[in-house]
Amino acid sequence: MDPSKISQVKHLYDVERLSRRQIAETLHMCTKTISRILDGKERRRRPTPPSPLEPFARLIEEWYQKYPSLQASQIKERLASYGYQGSYRSLCRFTAMHRKKGQTAYHELEFLPGEVA
C-alpha cells in the first residue's frame, strides 16, 4: 500500500475524527482496507522469487535482436550449453515477453501532402 494513503487514512481518523465508513467514502477505498490500516494489520505481499532465466536475459535479448523469429525450443537448446536446467514452460513465458518488446501492433502509413485526395 502506498505510504501516503496510509498516512492520509490515519490523519482522517485521528485528527479529523471521521468514521471508518466516512474515510472509505472520502478516499474511495474498501472499509476492510481502512480497518486493516487502522488496526495495524496491513497486508504484506510476498516478494516474487527471481526467475531462473534472469542471468540469461541479456543473452536472450541479443539473440532476438539478431534473429527475431527464434522459437523457444531453439533458445532452450542454445541455453543448455550455458548451463540452463529450467523448464521449457518457464522459458516460453519468459521469451514471449521479450519477443513482444520488439514488435509493433500496427504499420504506420505515410503520404505526401495531397496524395490521398
Contacts in CASP RR format, 6 or more apart in sequence:
PFRMAT RR
TARGET T0000
AUTHOR 0000-0000-0000
METHOD contacts of the structure
MODEL  1
MDPSKISQVKHLYDVERLSRRQIAETLHMCTKTISRILDGKERRRRPTPP
SPLEPFARLIEEWYQKYPSLQASQIKERLASYGYQGSYRSLCRFTAMHRK
KGQTAYHELEFLPGEVA
1 33 0 8 1.000
1 37 0 8 1.000
1 42 0 8 1.000
1 43 0 8 1.000
5 27 0 8 1.000
5 29 0 8 1.000
6 37 0 8 1.000
6 42 0 8 1.000
8 27 0 8 1.000
9 23 0 8 1.000
9 27 0 8 1.000
9 29 0 8 1.000
9 34 0 8 1.000
9 37 0 8 1.000
9 38 0 8 1.000
10 37 0 8 1.000
10 38 0 8 1.000
12 18 0 8 1.000
12 22 0 8 1.000
12 23 0 8 1.000
12 26 0 8 1.000
12 27 0 8 1.000
13 20 0 8 1.000
13 23 0 8 1.000
13 38 0 8 1.000
18 26 0 8 1.000
20 31 0 8 1.000
20 34 0 8 1.000
20 35 0 8 1.000
20 38 0 8 1.000
21 31 0 8 1.000
23 29 0 8 1.000
23 34 0 8 1.000
24 30 0 8 1.000
24 31 0 8 1.000
24 33 0 8 1.000
24 34 0 8 1.000
27 34 0 8 1.000
36 42 0 8 1.000
36 43 0 8 1.000
51 90 0 8 1.000
51 94 0 8 1.000
52 84 0 8 1.000
52 86 0 8 1.000
52 90 0 8 1.000
53 60 0 8 1.000
53 84 0 8 1.000
53 86 0 8 1.000
53 90 0 8 1.000
53 91 0 8 1.000
53 94 0 8 1.000
56 79 0 8 1.000
56 82 0 8 1.000
56 84 0 8 1.000
57 94 0 8 1.000
57 98 0 8 1.000
59 79 0 8 1.000
59 82 0 8 1.000
60 75 0 8 1.000
60 79 0 8 1.000
60 94 0 8 1.000
60 95 0 8 1.000
60 98 0 8 1.000
61 98 0 8 1.000
63 70 0 8 1.000
63 75 0 8 1.000
63 78 0 8 1.000
64 70 0 8 1.000
64 95 0 8 1.000
64 98 0 8 1.000
64 99 0 8 1.000
64 102 0 8 1.000
68 99 0 8 1.000
68 102 0 8 1.000
70 95 0 8 1.000
72 88 0 8 1.000
72 91 0 8 1.000
72 92 0 8 1.000
72 95 0 8 1.000
73 88 0 8 1.000
75 91 0 8 1.000
75 95 0 8 1.000
76 84 0 8 1.000
76 88 0 8 1.000
76 91 0 8 1.000
79 91 0 8 1.000
84 91 0 8 1.000
END
